[in-house]
Structure formats: structure tokens, C-alpha cells
Amino acid sequence: MFRWLIKISLQIIPRHHLHRIAHFCLRIISPFMRGHTVEDPISGITYRRLLPYGRVHSRANVLAPDSLSLERHRTCWLFLKNKTDFFNARLRFLHLAPEYCFLKIFKSLSNLDYVTADLNSPWADIHLDVHNIPFEDGSFDALMANHLMEHVEDDHQVLCEFYRILRPGGWALFMIPLDISSTTTLEDTTIVTPADREKYYWQKDHLRLYGLDFIQRLEKVGFIVSAEKYAEGLGAERIARYALNPDEYIFFCRK
């Protein structure tokens, strides 16, 4: 029954409104799912299994009911914790398209000057167009933009803006929907209808489907890029424990 309710909700309720009610509803469901098989490293809560997620192609065992984290969020959390100084360095940090699962924790970190931004997200402190970011050059030590680049009209302009607002030595973290079987990004001006975008770009509001040449797009604006399947390196036991996707890439970029 829980799986059916989640699937129907994802199909009929707009995402921003869904986030407003999902946390309350899933906290009610959560006690019935507790166990010791799967752990959400963000909340530290353990479950028998996680909930399914996906508007079109539902994935089993991915949505943690207390934090609302998905595979990519848990992978990102582990990367930030184990491979960056995010949790202890003094950073002015810009979080674009802020994910609900991170908000309270990131806001509570005394080492961060934490700024959230998006075009229309209800969770954002500042509403802005990432094609023309209203911050001066070198305003931030670090930024993160996950599953944002596939939505923007001109991704080169947006990446230039991200590079511009970072201080020298600063870093940026990106995660994207990625076709790991393709070396080139699919970006076709004839693909315009929601149905075609869903078919070719995996979601009706996506404007492209990135291939592995996303690395070159990052390098073109000046970033020094490290791309890795971080979860894959954690080993099968921890992949299963944290319900991760071993094929998901993290793009970690330095200015």
C-alpha cells in the first residue's frame, strides 16, 4: 500500500508541493519500516528497506522516509564527509537547487556561511536565474549544484557564472543525470515536447541528456575536474548498506 501511495503521489503532485507534505506523511510511515538492513548515513536511522521512487520508472529501495534522501544524496553526503573539508573548514557556501535532506543539517553547521538559491524552490533563501547570478566575482569558497544543469537553457553560461563567483582555490560539486554509455551529450533542438523530452532526456523538464563529455564542458570554463564513481569505491557491502548507486558520478571541480 505504501509503495502504491508513493508512486501515485509522484505522478500527480508537483515536486515542490510534494516536498511540503512528504516529510510529514513519511514520518508517519517510518516507524513501520525500521530495521537493521539499510542505513541512511545522513540521519543515521536504519530500516528494513527504503521506499521506491520514480515518476515513470520506479526504483526500489531508494527513498529514506525521515530525511527524504535518495541514492545521490547519500553518495554526496559520504563524499563531502570523507573527501572534503566541508564539515570543519570556514566556508562561504552556495547551495543551488537545495535538497531538503541537507537543509537543516547544513544550516546548523557553525563553520558555514550558508546561502541557498534557486529560481523558484520554496527552500531557497534567494531566488535567482543561474544564467545571471547577482553576486560579485569570487564571492564563495564552495558551491554545490546537483541535478540542476540538465534544466538550464545555456549550460555553458551557467558554468561560467559558477566559475566566476568562486574564489581562487574554491571548489564546486556537481551531480547530473548521466548516460554513462554515451561519450557525447544528447542535445537536440527538435526535442521539445514533454513526451519527447521524457523519452530522450529521461524527464519532461530536462533540456539535454549528458554524456561523459560533461567533463570537457566543465574544463572549457576553466575548472580542474575530478570525476569519479565514488560509491563504487566503497565496496559492495557499504553500497548495499547505504542503498547507493555504484554507477553515479560525482564531478568535483577546483578553480
SVG drawing of the C-alpha trace seen along z (x, -y; Angstrom):
<svg xmlns="http://www.w3.org/2000/svg" viewBox="-2 -42 46 49">
<polyline fill="none" stroke="black" stroke-width="0.4" points="0.0,0.0 2.8,-2.4 4.5,-1.8 1.3,-2.5 0.7,-5.8 4.2,-7.0 4.0,-6.1 0.7,-7.9 1.8,-10.9 4.9,-11.3 2.9,-11.2 0.1,-13.7 1.6,-16.2 4.1,-18.9 7.5,-18.3 7.7,-21.5 4.3,-20.9 5.1,-17.3 8.1,-18.2 5.9,-20.4 3.7,-17.4 6.0,-14.4 8.1,-14.9 5.0,-14.9 3.4,-11.9 6.6,-9.8 7.5,-10.4 4.2,-8.6 5.2,-5.7 8.8,-5.5 8.3,-3.5 6.8,-0.7 9.9,-0.5 12.5,-0.4 15.0,2.4 18.8,3.0 19.3,3.8 19.7,0.3 21.2,-2.8 20.7,-6.4 24.1,-8.0 22.5,-11.4 20.0,-10.8 21.7,-7.7 18.4,-5.9 18.2,-2.2 15.4,-0.4 14.3,3.0 14.1,1.4 13.6,-2.0 10.7,-3.3 10.5,-3.2 10.9,-6.4 10.4,-7.5 7.7,-9.2 8.0,-6.9 10.5,-4.2 10.1,-3.4 13.3,-2.3 13.0,0.0 14.7,-0.7 15.8,-4.3 13.8,-6.9 14.6,-7.3 11.4,-8.3 12.9,-10.5 15.4,-12.6 13.8,-12.2 17.3,-11.3 17.8,-9.3 20.9,-7.4 22.6,-10.5 22.1,-12.5 23.6,-9.7 26.5,-9.4 27.0,-13.2 26.9,-13.2 29.5,-10.5 31.8,-12.2 31.5,-15.6 32.3,-13.9 35.1,-11.7 36.8,-13.6 36.4,-17.3 36.8,-19.7 33.1,-20.7 32.2,-19.9 35.1,-21.7 36.6,-24.4 35.3,-28.0 33.4,-28.2 31.0,-30.6 28.9,-28.0 26.3,-28.4 23.8,-25.6 21.9,-25.8 18.6,-23.9 18.9,-23.0 17.9,-19.4 15.5,-19.1 17.5,-16.3 20.5,-18.6 18.9,-21.9 18.6,-21.6 22.0,-20.0 23.9,-22.4 22.1,-25.4 23.2,-24.1 26.9,-23.9 28.7,-26.8 31.7,-26.7 29.5,-27.6 28.2,-30.9 25.4,-29.0 23.4,-30.5 20.7,-28.7 19.5,-29.8 17.1,-28.6 14.7,-30.1 11.5,-29.0 12.3,-26.4 10.4,-27.1 13.5,-26.1 15.8,-28.8 16.9,-31.9 17.4,-33.8 15.5,-33.4 17.7,-34.0 18.4,-33.0 21.7,-31.0 22.4,-32.4 23.0,-35.8 23.9,-35.3 23.7,-38.5 26.9,-38.0 30.3,-39.6 33.3,-37.7 34.9,-35.4 32.0,-35.6 32.1,-31.9 34.6,-29.4 32.5,-26.5 29.2,-25.7 27.1,-22.7 24.5,-22.2 23.0,-18.7 20.6,-17.8 20.4,-21.4 22.4,-21.6 20.0,-19.5 17.3,-22.1 19.1,-25.3 18.9,-26.8 22.6,-27.6 24.7,-25.3 28.0,-27.0 26.8,-30.4 25.7,-28.9 29.0,-27.1 30.8,-30.4 28.8,-32.1 29.6,-29.3 33.3,-29.7 33.1,-33.5 31.6,-33.6 34.1,-31.1 37.2,-32.4 40.6,-31.2 41.2,-27.8 37.5,-27.3 35.6,-24.1 32.3,-23.1 30.5,-19.8 28.1,-18.7 25.9,-15.6 23.8,-15.1 21.6,-12.6 24.2,-10.9 24.1,-8.4 27.3,-6.5 27.1,-4.5 27.5,-7.7 30.6,-9.8 28.6,-12.8 25.7,-14.8 22.3,-14.4 21.0,-18.0 18.6,-18.3 16.6,-21.4 13.8,-19.3 13.2,-17.5 10.7,-20.0 7.5,-18.2 7.3,-16.9 6.7,-13.4 9.8,-13.5 11.9,-15.0 10.8,-12.2 11.7,-9.7 15.1,-11.0 16.2,-13.1 14.6,-10.9 12.4,-13.6 9.9,-16.0 11.6,-19.2 15.1,-18.2 16.7,-20.1 19.6,-17.6 20.9,-14.2 24.6,-14.4 27.2,-12.0 30.7,-11.7 31.7,-14.8 30.3,-16.8 33.9,-16.7 35.0,-18.7 32.2,-21.2 33.5,-21.8 37.1,-22.1 36.1,-24.6 35.2,-27.2 38.4,-26.7 37.6,-24.1 40.2,-21.4 37.9,-18.4 38.0,-15.1 35.2,-12.7 34.6,-9.5 32.1,-6.8 32.6,-7.5 30.1,-4.9 31.6,-2.2 34.9,-2.6 33.1,-2.0 32.6,1.7 29.6,4.0 28.8,4.2 28.6,0.4 26.8,-0.1 24.1,2.2 24.1,0.9 23.6,-2.7 21.4,-1.8 23.7,-3.6 24.0,-3.6 27.6,-2.5 27.4,-4.0 26.6,-7.5 29.4,-10.1 30.5,-13.0 32.2,-15.8 34.4,-17.7 35.9,-20.8 38.6,-23.3 39.1,-26.9"/>
</svg>
